[in-house]
Amino acid sequence: MSNPVLIIEHLRVDFPEVVAVNDLSLMVEAGDVCGLIGPNGAGKTTTMRAVSGLQECTRGSVKVDGHELAREPEELKRRLGFMPDFCPVYDQLTATEFLDHFARAYDVPDRTKRIGECLELTWLMEKRDTLCEELSRGMKQRLVLAKTLLPNPQVLLLDEPASGLDPLGRIELRKLLLQLRDAGKTVLISSHILTELSGFCNKAAIMERGKLVMSGTIAELGQKMGRRQMSVKWRNADDQALQILKGAGVKNLETTGQGATFEFDGDADALDGLLKTLVVEGVRVTEWRGSGDDLEQIFLQSGAKELM
C-alpha cells in the first residue's frame, strides 16, 4: 500500500532572473531512498532548500508526514533532517561539543547517549574529543551527517553527502543509508556519483532546468528507457552463443573475446528467457550484466543534460 511521507506538489521557486524550480511534483514513500539527479544547475539543491523551509517558495506545497510547510512549519521541521553540501562546522569545538550544541538546540532527550549513537553510526567515535579544525574534509562531512541524525528525523534530505569522503567512507555511507532505509526512514539524496546511487536507491527523480523529467522506481525508469545495454561472457561455444543471440533479434551485437555486448529491447521476462535459452543449449555463461538498473545509463538516456 502506498504510504507517501514526503509530498511535493507543484513546487515553484523564482529568483530574479531565473525559475530555479518549475512546477515540480514528487512523492517519496516510507523506506524509499530516492536519488535526485540532474546536471549542475538543474535545481536539486534549491528543491531541497525549499522543502526544508530554508528557501521561500513562490508557490506550491510541501508535506512531511501529513504536516504542511506553509501551515505547520515547526511540526514539519521536527520530522525533517537536512544535510547541505559544504556545511561549515565550528572549528574551536570538539566533535562531541559540536554535536552537543545542536542536541541542545533540538532538545534531544538523553543527549549523551544519542550523541554516542550518532558518532558510532558515522564512524567518528575515535575522533569524539578532536577539535573540528583538526578533522579532514571527509570527517567534517561525516560530523555534519551525525548532526543531521541527532533528532532522529523521519525524512532525510542529503545534498551530496559523499562529497569529500574517501573510498572507505563512501562504502560506509552506503551501508548507513541501507540501515536507515531498513529502519523505515525516507531519504531524498542528491549526488553526481550516479554509479554509487545505484547501489542503494530504489527510486530516482531526474531534473533538468528546474523541471522534473521523470521519476519512479529504478526498474520502471529502466523500462521507460526501452532498449537495455547488455554484456555476456561464456567459457565455450562461441558460435552457438552468437547464433542464439542473433536469433533473439538483439541489436548492435559486438563480440568481445569469449563474450559479447548487445542491445535488447524486450522486457525483463524476455531477457530472463534469453539467458535460460543460452544455458539450456549448453553455453557456459560466466557473466550476465545489464544497465537497465544503472542510474548513470538511465540519466544519459533521459536527455537531461542542459544547464540552467
N, C-alpha and C positions, 0 to 999 in steps of 0.2 A: 504494500500500500504506500502511495506517495505521502511523504512527510516533509514538505519543504520547511526548512528552518530559516534560510536566508532568501528573501523575496525582493527582487529589484524590479520595479515597474516603470517603464517609460522615463528612465533617468536621463536628464539633460543637464550639462554643465557648460555655461558660456564664459569665455574670457573675452577681453576687449576686442581681439582681432581673430578669434577662432572659436569654433564649437568643439570643445575638448571631448565631450561625451554626448552622443546624439541618439536619443530615444532608445536607450538600452534596457532590455528586459531580460531577467535571468533568475532562475530558481535553483537553489542548491539544497539537497536533502540531508537529513541527519546521516552521518557516516560517510558522506561524499568527500573526496578530495578532488577539487575541480581546478584544473590548470587554466589560468587566464593568460592567454598567449597572444602575441602580436608583435609587429615591428616596433622599434623605438618611436615614440610619439603617437602610438595607437590609442592612448587614453587609459591604459591599465592602471597606472598609479593614481590618476585623477579619479577613476572609478572607486578605487579602494579608499581614497581620502574622503570622497563623498559619502560612501557607505558608513564610514566611521564617524562622520559628523565634523571632520576637520576641514572640509571644503563645502562651501554653500552650494546647494543645488538650485539650478534655475527652475526646474520643475521635475515632477516625478515623485515616487515614494520608495522608501526602503523599510523593510520589516525584518526583524530578527526575533525568532521565537514568538511571533504574534504581536510584538511591540513596534509601533511605527516611529521612525526617527523624528518626524515633524511634531508628533503629539506627546511622545514619551521618551525623549532623548536620554534621560538618566537610566531608565529601565533597560533601554536598548543597549547602552554602553556597558552596563553591568554584565551583559551576556556576550560582549564582543571584545576580542583582543586584536590589536593592530600592530604589526611589526613593520615599520618603514625601512626602506633601504637607506644605508648610511646614517643610522640613528646615532647621535652623539652619546657619550657616557661622561660621567663626572670623574675626571682624572684623579682627583685627590681623595676619592673614596675607595675603599677596598671593594671587591666583588660582593661580599656579604653586606657591607654598608649600603652599596648601591641598591641591592635588592630590598633591604630593609626599609630604605627611604620610600620606595614605591609600594611595598607591602603595607606600610602605614597609610599612605595616600589611598590605597584601595580598600583599607580597613579589612585586611585579610586576617581571619581568625587563626590563632596558633601560628604566628608569623615564623618563629624559629623552625618549626617542623616543615612548614611549606617552603621556606627558603632552601632548606636542605634537600627537599624533594626536587625542586627545580634545578638546583646545582647538579644533582645526580643525573637528572634527565638530560641535561645539556653538557655533561662530561666536564664540569668545572669545579668539582669538589676539591681537587688538589690546589686550585687557584683561589679558594674562598677568601684567603687573607692577603691576596695580592692586590696592589693598587691598580686601578683601571688603566692608568697611563702606562703601566708596565705590561699590559696584555697585548698580544698580537691582534692584528685586524680581525682574523677569524675568531679569536677568543672573545673579542668585543661583540662580534656579531652573535655569538652563542649566548653571551650575557644578556643582550637585548631580547633574545628569544626567551631566556629564562624569565626576564621581567614580564614579558607578554603572557607567559603561562601562569604567573603568580595567582591571579584571581580565579583561575580555573574556568576560563570563558567557554561558552558553548560553541561559538563561531570564532575562527581564527582567520585573519586577513594577513597573509605573509607576502611582502613585496620583496622579491629577490632575496630570500633568506639564505641561499647558498653563497651569496657574494662574499668573497674573501676567505671562504673555507678551503682547507687543503683537501686532497682526495679522501683521506680518512674521515675528516669532518663531514664531507658530503655523504659518505656511506652511513655515518651515524645519524645524520639528519634524516636520511631516507628511512632508517629504522624507527626513529622517533615519530615521524609522520604516519608510518604504518601503525604504530602503537596508538596514536591519537585517533586514527580512523577506526581501529578496532574498539576503542573506548566510546565510540559514537560521536566524536567531535566532527564538526563541519568545518572544512578548510577550503579557503579560496586562496590559491597561491600563484604568483606570477614568477616567471623565470625565463631567461634567454637560453638556458641549457635544456633544450627540449628533450634530448635523449634521456636525461635524468628524470624529468617529469613523468615519462612513460613508465618508470619503474614503480610509481605509487599512485598516480592519478587514475581514477576510474571514470572521470568526466573531464571535458575540456570546453572552453568557450574562446573562440577566436575573434579578435577585434582588429579593425582596420579603420583609421581615420575617425575614431570615436564611435564607430558603429559595430554592432555585433554581427559578424559574418555568418557564424553558425555555432551551435552548441549541442551537446548531447554526450552520451557515453562514448568511450573510445571506439568501441565496436560499431556503434551507429555512425560515427563520423567516418570510420574506415569504409563502411558500406556506401556512404554517400559519395565518397571519392571515386567509387567504381573500381577500376582495374587495380589489382594489387601487384606490387613488385615482389617476386618470389626468388628464392635461391634454393638449390637442392644439390647434395653431394651423394655419391654412391661408391661402392668398392668394386663393382663388377658390371658387366652387361651394358657398356656404353651405348651400343647401337640399339639394344632393346629399350633402354630407358628413353632415349631420344625419340624412338618411334612412338612410344606411348604418349610422350608429351606432345608431339606433333599431332597425333590422333585426337588429343583432347582439345585441339584448337587454340593452344596458347599463342600469345603474341610476342614478338621480339625475342625469340629463343636464341640464346647465345651459350655456346659450350665454354666451360672453364675447367679444363683438365677432366678429371673424373667428376663432373658435375655440370650444372647449367644455371643460368638465370633466365627468367621469363616473366611476362605479364599475364595475369589471369583475371578475367572479368566475371567469373562465376561467384556464387555466394559461398558461405563457409561450408555448407554441406557438400557442394560440388568439389570444393578444394579437398575436403576430407576423402571424398570418393576417389579423387585422382591419386592421392597418397596411397590409399588402400590398393588401387589397381597396380601401382608400381611394386608394392610389397608382394601381393599375390602372384604377380608374374615373375617373381624371383629377383627383383632388383634390391640389392642390399643397401638401403637408404641409411646414410650416416648423419645427414644433416638436412633439416627442412625448416626454412625460415621465411617469414613474410613480413612485409612492412604495413600490413593492414591495421595493426595496432600501434604503429610508430607515430608519435605526435609530430616528430620532425617532418616525416613524409606527408602526413595529413596537412600540416601547416603549409608546406610548399605547394601541395596540390590545390589548396583552398584559394590561392591567388592573393592572399593578404600580404602584400609586400610594400605598399605605399606608406610613406611617412606623412605626418601631419604637415 
